[in-house]
Amino acid sequence: MHAAGENPVVSRITEQLINQGKTQKQLTEYIGGTQGMYSDWKSGRVKSYERYIDKIADFLNVSKSYLLTGYDEDPDEMELLRIYRNLTKEKKTRLLLVAQTI
């Protein structure tokens, strides 16, 4: 759960840092950030974490999807989406009708 007004992405980063016993300083050093950068994220003054999200996910050993949405990607869901995107419009419509009856 994130504090009122705090960005949920920053809240998830903070939660992972605490859970893993890592520090904000270690994170900003790992991504090549500046001192005070993390405080700026928490205050909402800047959203530079967006450009570092891949490195942050790597540092925390979590998925980028988890940091951004709070959910990990499901491989089956991603495969279904890939298949759906490659269907014709007609087949997409038919698939949706079948899926709604399941």
DSSP file (Angstrom, degrees, kcal/mol; ACC not computed):
  #  RESIDUE AA STRUCTURE BP1 BP2  ACC     N-H-->O    O-->H-N    N-H-->O    O-->H-N    TCO  KAPPA ALPHA  PHI   PSI    X-CA   Y-CA   Z-CA
    1    1 A M              0   0    0      0, 0.0     2,-0.3     0, 0.0    14,-0.0   0.000 360.0 360.0 360.0 140.7    0.0    0.0    0.0
    2    2 A H        -     0   0    0      1,-0.1     3,-0.1     4,-0.1     5,-0.0  -0.748 360.0 -99.8-106.5 153.8    1.3    3.4   -0.8
    3    3 A A    >   -     0   0    0     -2,-0.3     3,-2.2     1,-0.2    -1,-0.1  -0.301  55.7 -82.0 -64.5 149.2    1.1    6.6    1.2
    4    4 A A  T 3  S+     0   0    0      1,-0.3    -1,-0.2     3,-0.0     3,-0.1  -0.291 117.0   8.8 -54.8 128.3   -1.6    9.1    0.2
    5    5 A G  T 3  S+     0   0    0      1,-0.3     2,-0.3    -3,-0.1    -1,-0.3   0.250  98.1 125.4  85.7 -14.3   -0.4   11.2   -2.7
    6    6 A E  S <  S-     0   0    0     -3,-2.2    -1,-0.3     1,-0.1    36,-0.1  -0.598  71.9-104.3 -82.0 140.1    2.7    9.1   -3.2
    7    7 A N     >  -     0   0    0     34,-0.3     4,-2.3    -2,-0.3     5,-0.2  -0.401  23.9-136.4 -60.5 130.0    3.3    7.7   -6.7
    8    8 A P  H  > S+     0   0    0      0, 0.0     4,-2.2     0, 0.0     5,-0.2   0.823 103.2  55.2 -62.7 -30.9    2.5    4.0   -6.7
    9    9 A V  H  > S+     0   0    0      2,-0.2     4,-2.2     1,-0.2     5,-0.1   0.945 110.1  45.3 -65.5 -46.5    5.6    3.1   -8.7
   10   10 A V  H  > S+     0   0    0      1,-0.2     4,-2.8     2,-0.2    -1,-0.2   0.877 110.7  55.1 -64.0 -37.4    7.8    4.9   -6.2
   11   11 A S  H  X S+     0   0    0     -4,-2.3     4,-2.7     2,-0.2    -1,-0.2   0.907 108.0  48.2 -61.7 -41.7    5.9    3.1   -3.4
   12   12 A R  H  X S+     0   0    0     -4,-2.2     4,-2.3     2,-0.2    -2,-0.2   0.892 111.6  50.2 -67.0 -38.2    6.6   -0.3   -5.0
   13   13 A I  H  X S+     0   0    0     -4,-2.2     4,-2.5     2,-0.2    -2,-0.2   0.948 112.4  47.1 -61.5 -48.2   10.3    0.6   -5.3
   14   14 A T  H  X S+     0   0    0     -4,-2.8     4,-2.4     1,-0.2    -2,-0.2   0.919 111.0  51.7 -59.6 -45.6   10.4    1.7   -1.7
   15   15 A E  H  X S+     0   0    0     -4,-2.7     4,-2.8     1,-0.2    -1,-0.2   0.910 111.1  47.5 -58.5 -44.4    8.6   -1.5   -0.6
   16   16 A Q  H  X S+     0   0    0     -4,-2.3     4,-2.1     2,-0.2     6,-0.3   0.897 109.3  53.3 -67.3 -39.5   11.1   -3.7   -2.5
   17   17 A L  H  X>S+     0   0    0     -4,-2.5     5,-2.5     2,-0.2     4,-0.7   0.945 113.1  44.0 -58.2 -47.5   14.1   -1.8   -1.1
   18   18 A I  H ><5S+     0   0    0     -4,-2.4     3,-1.1     1,-0.2    -2,-0.2   0.942 113.4  50.1 -63.0 -48.9   12.8   -2.4    2.5
   19   19 A N  H 3<5S+     0   0    0     -4,-2.8    -1,-0.2     1,-0.3    -2,-0.2   0.822 116.6  41.9 -60.2 -32.1   11.9   -6.0    1.9
   20   20 A Q  H 3<5S-     0   0    0     -4,-2.1    -1,-0.3    -5,-0.2    -2,-0.2   0.445 109.1-119.9 -97.3  -1.0   15.4   -6.7    0.4
   21   21 A G  T <<5 +     0   0    0     -3,-1.1     2,-0.3    -4,-0.7    -3,-0.2   0.812  66.5 139.1  67.3  29.4   17.3   -4.7    2.9
   22   22 A K      < -     0   0    0     -5,-2.5     2,-0.2    -6,-0.3    -1,-0.2  -0.700  45.4-127.2-104.1 159.1   18.7   -2.4    0.2
   23   23 A T     >  -     0   0    0     -2,-0.3     4,-2.0     1,-0.1     5,-0.1  -0.673  16.7-121.9-107.1 160.0   19.1    1.4    0.5
   24   24 A Q  H  > S+     0   0    0     -2,-0.2     4,-2.8     1,-0.2     5,-0.2   0.878 115.9  55.4 -60.8 -38.4   18.0    4.3   -1.6
   25   25 A K  H  > S+     0   0    0      1,-0.2     4,-2.4     2,-0.2     5,-0.2   0.912 105.6  50.4 -63.0 -43.2   21.7    5.2   -1.9
   26   26 A Q  H  > S+     0   0    0      2,-0.2     4,-2.3     1,-0.2    -1,-0.2   0.913 112.0  49.1 -60.7 -41.9   22.6    1.8   -3.3
   27   27 A L  H  X S+     0   0    0     -4,-2.0     4,-2.2     2,-0.2    -2,-0.2   0.955 112.1  45.6 -63.0 -51.2   19.8    2.1   -5.8
   28   28 A T  H  X>S+     0   0    0     -4,-2.8     5,-3.5     1,-0.2     4,-0.6   0.856 113.7  50.2 -66.0 -33.0   20.8    5.5   -7.1
   29   29 A E  H ><5S+     0   0    0     -4,-2.4     3,-0.6    -5,-0.2    -1,-0.2   0.911 109.3  52.4 -66.6 -41.1   24.4    4.6   -7.2
   30   30 A Y  H 3<5S+     0   0    0     -4,-2.3    -2,-0.2     1,-0.2    -1,-0.2   0.892 114.0  41.6 -61.6 -41.4   23.5    1.4   -9.2
   31   31 A I  H 3<5S-     0   0    0     -4,-2.2    -1,-0.2    -5,-0.1    -2,-0.2   0.520 116.1-112.3 -87.1  -2.9   21.5    3.4  -11.8
   32   32 A G  T <<5 +     0   0    0     -3,-0.6    -3,-0.2    -4,-0.6    -4,-0.1   0.797  66.2 150.5  79.6  28.2   24.1    6.2  -12.0
   33   33 A G      < -     0   0    0     -5,-3.5     2,-0.2    -6,-0.2    -1,-0.1  -0.198  43.7-101.9 -87.5-179.2   21.7    8.7  -10.4
   34   34 A T    >   -     0   0    0      1,-0.1     3,-1.8    -2,-0.0     4,-0.4  -0.628  39.8 -88.5-102.8 160.3   22.4   11.7   -8.2
   35   35 A Q  T 3  S+     0   0    0      1,-0.3    -1,-0.1    -2,-0.2   -10,-0.0  -0.457 116.8  24.2 -62.8 135.4   22.2   12.3   -4.5
   36   36 A G  T 3> S+     0   0    0     -2,-0.1     4,-1.9    -3,-0.0    -1,-0.3   0.305  87.4 114.7  90.5 -10.2   18.7   13.4   -3.7
   37   37 A M  H <> S+     0   0    0     -3,-1.8     4,-1.9     1,-0.2     9,-0.1   0.919  76.1  49.8 -59.0 -45.5   17.2   11.8   -6.8
   38   38 A Y  H  > S+     0   0    0     -4,-0.4     4,-2.5     1,-0.2    -1,-0.2   0.894 108.2  52.9 -64.3 -39.7   15.1    9.4   -4.8
   39   39 A S  H  > S+     0   0    0      1,-0.2     4,-2.1     2,-0.2     6,-0.2   0.879 107.2  53.2 -61.5 -37.3   13.8   12.1   -2.5
   40   40 A D  H  X>S+     0   0    0     -4,-1.9     5,-1.3     2,-0.2     6,-1.2   0.884 108.8  49.5 -64.8 -38.6   12.7   14.0   -5.6
   41   41 A W  H ><5S+     0   0    0     -4,-1.9     3,-0.7     1,-0.2   -34,-0.3   0.943 111.5  48.3 -63.5 -47.5   10.8   10.9   -6.8
   42   42 A K  H 3<5S+     0   0    0     -4,-2.5   -35,-0.2     1,-0.3    -2,-0.2   0.859 111.8  48.8 -63.4 -36.3    9.1   10.4   -3.5
   43   43 A S  H 3<5S-     0   0    0     -4,-2.1    -1,-0.3    -5,-0.2    -2,-0.2   0.669 110.0-123.5 -77.9 -15.4    8.1   14.1   -3.3
   44   44 A G  T <<5S+     0   0    0     -4,-0.9    -3,-0.2    -3,-0.7    -2,-0.1   0.509  75.7 125.3  85.3   4.7    6.7   13.9   -6.9
   45   45 A R  S   <S+     0   0    0     -5,-1.3     2,-0.3    -6,-0.2    -4,-0.2   0.869  79.4  13.5 -64.9 -35.6    8.9   16.8   -8.0
   46   46 A V        -     0   0    0     -6,-1.2    -2,-0.3    -9,-0.1     3,-0.1  -0.947  53.2-155.6-138.4 159.3   10.4   14.6  -10.8
   47   47 A K    >   +     0   0    0     -2,-0.3     3,-2.1     1,-0.1     4,-0.3  -0.158  47.8 133.4-122.7  36.0    9.6   11.3  -12.5
   48   48 A S  G >>  +     0   0    0      1,-0.3     3,-1.1     2,-0.2     4,-0.7   0.677  55.9  82.0 -64.8 -14.4   13.0   10.5  -13.8
   49   49 A Y  G >4 S+     0   0    0      1,-0.2     3,-0.8     2,-0.2     4,-0.5   0.800  78.4  71.4 -57.6 -26.2   12.6    7.0  -12.4
   50   50 A E  G X4 S+     0   0    0     -3,-2.1     3,-0.7     1,-0.3    -1,-0.2   0.877  96.9  47.2 -59.0 -38.8   10.7    6.3  -15.7
   51   51 A R  G <4 S+     0   0    0     -3,-1.1    -1,-0.3    -4,-0.3    -2,-0.2   0.674 117.2  43.8 -78.2 -14.6   13.9    6.5  -17.7
   52   52 A Y  G <X S+     0   0    0     -3,-0.8     4,-2.7    -4,-0.7     3,-0.4   0.306  77.8 112.5-106.1   6.6   15.7    4.2  -15.3
   53   53 A I  H <> S+     0   0    0     -3,-0.7     4,-2.4    -4,-0.5     5,-0.2   0.820  76.0  51.5 -57.7 -36.6   12.9    1.6  -14.8
   54   54 A D  H  > S+     0   0    0     -4,-0.2     4,-2.1     2,-0.2    -1,-0.3   0.930 113.8  43.9 -64.9 -44.3   14.7   -1.2  -16.5
   55   55 A K  H  > S+     0   0    0     -3,-0.4     4,-2.7     2,-0.2    -2,-0.2   0.870 112.9  52.1 -68.9 -36.4   17.8   -0.7  -14.3
   56   56 A I  H  X S+     0   0    0     -4,-2.7     4,-2.3     2,-0.2    -2,-0.2   0.932 109.9  48.9 -64.1 -45.1   15.7   -0.3  -11.2
   57   57 A A  H  X>S+     0   0    0     -4,-2.4     5,-2.1    -5,-0.2     4,-0.9   0.901 112.1  49.5 -60.4 -41.3   13.9   -3.6  -12.0
   58   58 A D  H ><5S+     0   0    0     -4,-2.1     3,-0.6     2,-0.2    -2,-0.2   0.933 110.4  49.6 -63.4 -46.4   17.3   -5.3  -12.5
   59   59 A F  H 3<5S+     0   0    0     -4,-2.7    -2,-0.2     1,-0.2    -1,-0.2   0.882 118.1  39.6 -59.8 -39.9   18.6   -3.9   -9.2
   60   60 A L  H 3<5S-     0   0    0     -4,-2.3    -1,-0.2    -5,-0.2    -2,-0.2   0.502 105.7-127.8 -90.1  -4.8   15.6   -5.1   -7.3
   61   61 A N  T <<5 +     0   0    0     -4,-0.9     2,-0.3    -3,-0.6    -3,-0.2   0.908  69.9 117.5  56.3  45.0   15.3   -8.4   -9.3
   62   62 A V  S   <S-     0   0    0     -5,-2.1    -1,-0.2    -6,-0.1     2,-0.1  -0.861  70.5 -90.5-130.0 166.8   11.6   -7.8  -10.1
   63   63 A S     >  -     0   0    0     -2,-0.3     4,-1.9     1,-0.1     5,-0.1  -0.471  23.3-127.6 -79.9 152.2    9.9   -7.3  -13.4
   64   64 A K  H  > S+     0   0    0      1,-0.2     4,-2.3     2,-0.2     5,-0.2   0.887 112.8  58.2 -59.7 -40.1    9.4   -3.9  -15.0
   65   65 A S  H  >>S+     0   0    0      1,-0.2     4,-2.8     2,-0.2     6,-0.7   0.898 103.3  51.9 -58.5 -42.4    5.8   -4.8  -15.3
   66   66 A Y  H  >5S+     0   0    0      4,-0.2     4,-2.0     1,-0.2    -1,-0.2   0.932 110.4  47.9 -61.5 -45.4    5.5   -5.3  -11.5
   67   67 A L  H  <5S+     0   0    0     -4,-1.9   -55,-0.2     1,-0.2    -1,-0.2   0.902 118.6  40.1 -62.6 -40.3    7.1   -1.9  -10.8
   68   68 A L  H  <5S+     0   0    0     -4,-2.3    -2,-0.2    -5,-0.1    -1,-0.2   0.847 136.2  11.9 -79.0 -34.8    4.8   -0.1  -13.3
   69   69 A T  H  <5S-     0   0    0     -4,-2.8    -3,-0.2     2,-0.3    -2,-0.2   0.629  92.3-115.9-119.9 -19.7    1.5   -1.9  -12.6
   70   70 A G  S  <<S+     0   0    0     -4,-2.0     2,-0.4    -5,-0.7    -4,-0.2   0.433  87.1  94.8  90.4   0.1    1.9   -3.9   -9.4
   71   71 A Y  S    S-     0   0    0     -6,-0.7    -2,-0.3    -5,-0.0    -1,-0.3  -0.962  70.5-130.4-126.8 142.4    1.4   -7.1  -11.4
   72   72 A D        -     0   0    0     -2,-0.4     2,-0.2    -7,-0.1   -10,-0.0  -0.613  37.6-100.5 -83.7 151.0    3.8   -9.6  -13.0
   73   73 A E        -     0   0    0     -2,-0.2    -1,-0.1     1,-0.1     3,-0.1  -0.507  29.1-137.1 -70.8 137.2    3.3  -10.5  -16.6
   74   74 A D     >  -     0   0    0     -2,-0.2     4,-2.5     1,-0.1     5,-0.2  -0.866   6.1-146.0 -94.1 120.5    1.7  -13.9  -17.1
   75   75 A P  H  > S+     0   0    0      0, 0.0     4,-2.1     0, 0.0     5,-0.1   0.869  99.8  51.0 -57.4 -37.8    3.5  -15.8  -19.9
   76   76 A D  H  > S+     0   0    0      2,-0.2     4,-2.5     1,-0.2     5,-0.2   0.910 109.9  49.8 -65.3 -41.1    0.2  -17.5  -21.0
   77   77 A E  H  > S+     0   0    0      1,-0.2     4,-2.3     2,-0.2    -1,-0.2   0.909 110.3  50.2 -63.2 -41.6   -1.5  -14.1  -21.1
   78   78 A M  H  X S+     0   0    0     -4,-2.5     4,-2.2     2,-0.2    -1,-0.2   0.881 110.4  50.1 -65.3 -37.1    1.3  -12.7  -23.2
   79   79 A E  H  X S+     0   0    0     -4,-2.1     4,-2.5    -5,-0.2    -2,-0.2   0.914 110.2  50.1 -67.1 -42.8    1.1  -15.6  -25.6
   80   80 A L  H  X S+     0   0    0     -4,-2.5     4,-2.8     1,-0.2    -2,-0.2   0.905 110.8  49.8 -61.0 -40.8   -2.7  -15.2  -26.0
   81   81 A L  H  X S+     0   0    0     -4,-2.3     4,-2.5     2,-0.2    -1,-0.2   0.903 109.8  50.9 -64.3 -41.3   -2.2  -11.5  -26.7
   82   82 A R  H  X S+     0   0    0     -4,-2.2     4,-0.9     2,-0.2    -2,-0.2   0.930 112.9  45.9 -61.5 -45.2    0.5  -12.3  -29.3
   83   83 A I  H >< S+     0   0    0     -4,-2.5     3,-0.9     1,-0.2     4,-0.4   0.941 112.4  50.9 -62.4 -47.8   -1.9  -14.7  -31.0
   84   84 A Y  H >< S+     0   0    0     -4,-2.8     3,-1.7     1,-0.3    -2,-0.2   0.909 105.9  55.1 -57.0 -45.1   -4.8  -12.3  -30.9
   85   85 A R  H 3< S+     0   0    0     -4,-2.5    -1,-0.3     1,-0.3    -2,-0.2   0.750 106.0  52.9 -63.1 -23.2   -2.8   -9.5  -32.4
   86   86 A N  T << S+     0   0    0     -4,-0.9    -1,-0.3    -3,-0.9    -2,-0.2   0.449  90.7  99.5 -92.7  -0.3   -1.9  -11.7  -35.4
   87   87 A L  S <  S-     0   0    0     -3,-1.7     2,-0.1    -4,-0.4    -3,-0.0  -0.462  78.8-108.0 -82.8 157.2   -5.5  -12.6  -36.2
   88   88 A T     >  -     0   0    0     -2,-0.1     4,-2.3     1,-0.1     5,-0.2  -0.337  37.1-103.8 -71.7 165.8   -7.7  -10.9  -38.8
   89   89 A K  H  > S+     0   0    0      1,-0.2     4,-2.1     2,-0.2     5,-0.2   0.910 122.9  51.8 -59.1 -42.5  -10.4   -8.6  -37.7
   90   90 A E  H  > S+     0   0    0      1,-0.2     4,-2.1     2,-0.2    -1,-0.2   0.917 110.7  46.8 -61.8 -44.6  -13.0  -11.3  -38.4
   91   91 A K  H  > S+     0   0    0      2,-0.2     4,-2.6     1,-0.2    -1,-0.2   0.839 108.6  55.6 -69.7 -31.9  -11.2  -13.9  -36.4
   92   92 A K  H  X S+     0   0    0     -4,-2.3     4,-2.4     2,-0.2    -1,-0.2   0.931 108.4  48.8 -62.5 -44.3  -10.7  -11.5  -33.5
   93   93 A T  H  X S+     0   0    0     -4,-2.1     4,-1.9     1,-0.2    -2,-0.2   0.921 112.7  47.3 -61.1 -45.0  -14.5  -11.0  -33.4
   94   94 A R  H  X S+     0   0    0     -4,-2.1     4,-2.2     1,-0.2    -1,-0.2   0.908 111.3  51.2 -63.7 -42.4  -15.1  -14.8  -33.5
   95   95 A L  H  X S+     0   0    0     -4,-2.6     4,-2.9     1,-0.2    -2,-0.2   0.911 108.2  51.8 -62.5 -42.5  -12.5  -15.4  -30.7
   96   96 A L  H  X S+     0   0    0     -4,-2.4     4,-2.0     1,-0.2    -1,-0.2   0.893 108.9  51.0 -60.5 -40.5  -14.1  -12.7  -28.5
   97   97 A L  H  X S+     0   0    0     -4,-1.9     4,-0.7     2,-0.2    -1,-0.2   0.911 112.5  45.9 -64.1 -42.3  -17.5  -14.4  -28.9
   98   98 A V  H >X S+     0   0    0     -4,-2.2     3,-1.0     1,-0.2     4,-0.7   0.927 111.5  52.0 -64.7 -45.1  -16.0  -17.8  -27.9
   99   99 A A  H >< S+     0   0    0     -4,-2.9     3,-0.8     1,-0.3    -2,-0.2   0.860 104.9  56.2 -61.8 -36.4  -14.1  -16.3  -25.0
  100  100 A Q  H 3< S+     0   0    0     -4,-2.0    -1,-0.3     1,-0.2    -2,-0.2   0.720 105.7  52.0 -69.6 -20.3  -17.3  -14.6  -23.7
  101  101 A T  H <<        0   0    0     -3,-1.0    -1,-0.2    -4,-0.7    -2,-0.2   0.573 360.0 360.0 -91.2  -9.5  -19.1  -18.0  -23.6
  102  102 A I    <<        0   0    0     -3,-0.8    -1,-0.2    -4,-0.7    -2,-0.1   0.478 360.0 360.0 -77.8 360.0  -16.4  -19.8  -21.6
